[in-house]
Amino acid sequence: MEEDRVLRLEEKIAWLEHYVRELDGVIQQLVGQIGTLKGELVEVREKQNALEDDQNPSSYEVPPHY
């Protein structure tokens, strides 16, 4: 009886350890994806700012005949 209980507990612990390793792998993948997305977001913001600067009327110079 006691041996069965110990065996079940050991099996549960082994399963939990395996599950934690799997989750750790998933988390590491997500961390990598988040890093990639942050880099892409910075690029998109820079492009957006450049486009806004190009389209901003205050950035146009007044022609000399005005």
Secondary structure by P-SEA (a helix, b strand, c coil): caaaaaaaaaaaaaaaaaaaaaaaaaaaaaaaaaaaaaaaaaaaaaaaaaaaaaaccccccccccc
